[in-house]
Amino acid sequence: MNVAVIPARGGSKRIPRKNLKPFCGLPIIAHSIRAAIDAKVFDRIVVSTDDPEIASYAKSEGAEAPFVRPASLSDDHATTVPVIKHAIEWIQEHRSPVGNVCCLYATAPFVRARDLQAAHSILVERKVGAYVFSAASFPFPIQRAFRVAKDGHVEMFEPANYDKRSQDLEPAYQDAGQFYWGSAGAFIRNEMFFARESIAYLLPRHRVQDIDTPEDWTRAELMFRMLADEDDRS
């Protein structure tokens, strides 16, 4: 059985009520739920939340919210894998065995159903040992990054790369923060996402945006609307 687990706690300090905040006309979590439904690869789409309002809205969109997430997994220090592990173990105890799981973030409005489908195919066909997760390339060479001291002075992390051309430096990639496909066992064993046994599913940079601050939110909505306009013209 394939299960999508969407973590969506009620508390959010930097963007209050973040998971239900309207994003281009819909509560932001709706974009993730609808992409999961459209992918047609999930037997269950489960929202893990401690918040009754989020649970009610998730159900209205066609997802499930069959349990209340424990308070110990709902504070500011809660991390992703223990939340997914709890959901898997609850489903296996109260519903049925779980095969593959996709952790799909509630604040991932750029996620596409076709990417969820393609990443699932990679997981199954290549028998990936850990995860298939969304990723994107860094726009600039990380080897030429520098730090800024309190007094404003700068210092390169790798001074030896100062004179090297960008095209001569190895490309680097980052977590796109949209989804992580893996076996139920990988999540339960707390396997590391960025491990040798994982595969990065690369997305174009124009469909990747962390949404952690109000500024991020504004930028993401502008990007989303531009992409919608392009889709309408195509």
C-alpha positions as CSV (number, residue, x, y, z in Angstrom):
1,M,0.0,0.0,0.0
2,N,1.3,3.5,-0.9
3,V,0.6,6.2,1.6
4,A,1.2,10.0,1.4
5,V,1.8,11.5,4.8
6,I,1.4,15.3,4.9
7,P,2.8,16.8,8.2
8,A,0.8,19.9,9.1
9,R,0.9,21.0,12.8
10,G,-1.1,23.9,13.9
11,G,1.6,26.1,15.5
12,S,3.8,28.3,13.4
13,K,5.7,31.2,14.8
14,R,7.1,33.1,11.7
15,I,3.9,32.7,9.6
16,P,0.9,32.2,11.9
17,R,-1.6,29.5,10.8
18,K,0.8,28.8,8.0
19,N,-0.7,25.5,6.8
20,L,-4.2,27.1,6.3
21,K,-3.1,30.5,5.1
22,P,-4.5,31.3,1.6
23,F,-1.9,30.9,-1.1
24,C,-3.1,32.1,-4.5
25,G,-6.7,31.6,-3.6
26,L,-6.5,28.3,-1.6
27,P,-5.2,27.3,1.8
28,I,-1.7,26.3,1.0
29,I,-2.1,22.7,2.2
30,A,-4.8,22.2,-0.5
31,H,-2.1,22.4,-3.2
32,S,-0.3,19.4,-1.7
33,I,-3.5,17.4,-1.1
34,R,-4.8,18.0,-4.6
35,A,-1.4,17.0,-6.2
36,A,-1.4,13.8,-4.2
37,I,-5.0,13.0,-5.3
38,D,-4.1,13.8,-9.0
39,A,-1.0,11.6,-8.9
40,K,-3.3,8.5,-8.5
41,V,-0.5,6.5,-6.9
42,F,-1.7,6.6,-3.3
43,D,-4.0,4.3,-1.5
44,R,-4.3,6.7,1.4
45,I,-3.5,10.4,1.8
46,V,-3.0,11.1,5.5
47,V,-2.6,14.5,7.2
48,S,-0.7,14.3,10.4
49,T,-1.8,17.2,12.6
50,D,-2.5,18.3,16.1
51,D,-5.0,20.9,14.9
52,P,-8.8,20.2,14.6
53,E,-9.3,23.0,12.0
54,I,-6.5,21.6,9.8
55,A,-7.9,18.1,10.2
56,S,-11.4,19.2,9.2
57,Y,-10.1,21.1,6.2
58,A,-8.0,18.1,5.1
59,K,-11.0,15.9,5.1
60,S,-13.0,18.4,3.1
61,E,-10.3,18.2,0.4
62,G,-10.4,14.4,0.3
63,A,-7.6,13.5,2.6
64,E,-7.7,11.6,5.9
65,A,-6.8,12.8,9.4
66,P,-7.5,9.6,11.4
67,F,-5.5,10.5,14.5
68,V,-4.3,13.5,16.6
69,R,-0.6,14.0,16.4
70,P,1.0,13.7,19.9
71,A,2.0,17.0,21.6
72,S,5.6,15.6,21.8
73,L,5.7,15.7,18.0
74,S,4.0,19.0,17.5
75,D,6.2,21.6,19.1
76,D,8.9,23.8,17.5
77,H,11.5,21.1,18.0
78,A,9.7,18.3,16.2
79,T,11.5,17.0,13.1
80,T,10.1,15.3,10.1
81,V,11.1,11.7,10.3
82,P,9.7,10.9,13.8
83,V,6.4,12.5,12.6
84,I,6.3,10.2,9.5
85,K,7.3,7.2,11.6
86,H,4.5,7.8,14.0
87,A,2.0,8.0,11.2
88,I,3.3,4.8,9.6
89,E,3.1,2.9,12.9
90,W,-0.4,4.2,13.6
91,I,-1.7,3.2,10.1
92,Q,-0.1,-0.2,10.4
93,E,-1.6,-0.8,13.8
94,H,-5.1,0.5,13.1
95,R,-5.6,0.1,9.3
96,S,-3.3,-2.1,7.2
97,P,0.4,-2.8,6.3
98,V,2.2,0.1,4.6
99,G,4.6,-0.5,1.7
100,N,5.9,2.8,0.3
101,V,5.5,6.2,1.9
102,C,5.7,9.7,0.5
103,C,6.3,12.5,3.0
104,L,4.7,15.5,1.2
105,Y,5.1,18.9,2.8
106,A,1.9,21.0,3.4
107,T,3.7,24.1,2.2
108,A,4.8,22.8,-1.2
109,P,2.5,24.6,-3.7
110,F,4.8,23.9,-6.6
111,V,4.6,20.2,-6.3
112,R,3.2,18.4,-9.4
113,A,1.3,15.2,-9.6
114,R,3.6,14.0,-12.5
115,D,6.7,14.5,-10.3
116,L,5.1,12.3,-7.5
117,Q,4.4,9.7,-10.1
118,A,7.8,9.8,-11.7
119,A,9.7,9.7,-8.4
120,H,7.5,6.7,-7.3
121,S,8.4,4.9,-10.5
122,I,12.1,5.4,-9.8
123,L,11.8,4.1,-6.2
124,V,10.1,0.9,-7.4
125,E,11.9,0.2,-10.7
126,R,15.4,0.9,-9.4
127,K,14.7,-0.7,-6.0
128,V,16.1,2.4,-4.2
129,G,17.6,1.5,-0.8
130,A,16.7,4.7,0.9
131,Y,14.7,7.6,-0.6
132,V,13.8,9.4,-3.8
133,F,13.5,13.1,-2.9
134,S,13.0,16.4,-4.7
135,A,16.1,18.4,-5.3
136,A,17.4,21.4,-7.3
137,S,20.8,22.7,-8.3
138,F,22.3,25.7,-6.5
139,P,22.2,28.8,-8.7
140,F,25.8,29.7,-7.9
141,P,29.0,27.7,-7.1
142,I,29.0,26.9,-3.4
143,Q,32.8,26.5,-3.6
144,R,33.1,30.3,-3.9
145,A,30.9,31.1,-0.9
146,F,32.1,33.4,1.8
147,R,31.2,34.3,5.3
148,V,30.6,37.8,6.7
149,A,32.0,38.6,10.1
150,K,30.3,40.9,12.7
151,D,32.4,43.8,11.6
152,G,31.3,43.4,8.0
153,H,34.5,41.9,6.7
154,V,34.4,38.9,4.4
155,E,36.3,35.6,4.3
156,M,36.0,32.8,1.7
157,F,35.3,29.3,2.9
158,E,37.6,27.9,0.2
159,P,40.1,30.6,-0.8
160,A,41.8,28.2,-3.3
161,N,38.7,28.6,-5.5
162,Y,38.9,32.4,-5.8
163,D,40.4,32.4,-9.3
164,K,38.5,29.3,-10.7
165,R,35.8,29.8,-13.3
166,S,32.3,28.9,-12.3
167,Q,32.1,26.3,-15.1
168,D,35.2,24.5,-13.8
169,L,33.6,23.9,-10.4
170,E,31.5,20.8,-9.5
171,P,27.7,21.5,-9.5
172,A,26.1,21.2,-6.1
173,Y,22.5,20.5,-5.2
174,Q,20.0,21.2,-2.4
175,D,16.9,19.7,-1.0
176,A,13.9,21.2,-2.7
177,G,11.6,20.6,0.3
178,Q,8.7,19.1,-1.6
179,F,8.6,15.4,-1.1
180,Y,10.5,12.3,0.0
181,W,9.5,8.8,-1.3
182,G,10.8,5.8,0.6
183,S,9.8,2.4,2.0
184,A,8.0,2.4,5.3
185,G,11.1,0.6,6.7
186,A,13.4,3.4,5.6
187,F,11.4,5.9,7.6
188,I,11.0,3.6,10.6
189,R,14.8,3.0,10.7
190,N,15.4,6.7,10.4
191,E,17.5,6.4,7.3
192,M,19.3,9.6,6.3
193,F,17.7,11.4,3.4
194,F,20.9,12.5,1.8
195,A,22.6,9.1,1.8
196,R,24.5,7.1,-0.9
197,E,21.4,4.9,-1.2
198,S,19.1,7.8,-2.1
199,I,18.4,9.3,-5.5
200,A,17.7,13.0,-6.1
201,Y,14.8,13.8,-8.3
202,L,15.8,17.0,-9.9
203,L,13.4,19.9,-10.4
204,P,13.9,23.2,-12.3
205,R,15.0,26.0,-9.9
206,H,12.0,28.1,-10.9
207,R,9.7,25.6,-9.2
208,V,11.6,25.5,-5.9
209,Q,11.0,28.0,-3.1
210,D,11.3,27.5,0.7
211,I,8.4,29.2,2.5
212,D,9.6,30.0,6.0
213,T,9.1,33.8,6.2
214,P,6.5,36.4,4.9
215,E,9.1,37.5,2.3
216,D,9.3,33.9,1.1
217,W,5.6,33.7,0.9
218,T,5.3,36.8,-1.3
219,R,8.0,35.6,-3.6
220,A,6.4,32.2,-3.9
221,E,3.0,33.6,-4.8
222,L,4.6,35.8,-7.5
223,M,6.4,32.7,-8.9
224,F,3.2,30.6,-8.7
225,R,1.2,33.2,-10.7
226,M,3.9,33.5,-13.3
227,L,3.9,29.8,-13.8
228,A,0.1,29.7,-14.0
229,D,0.2,32.4,-16.7
230,E,2.8,30.3,-18.7
231,D,0.6,27.2,-18.4
232,D,-2.4,29.1,-19.6
233,R,-0.5,30.3,-22.7
234,S,1.0,26.9,-23.6
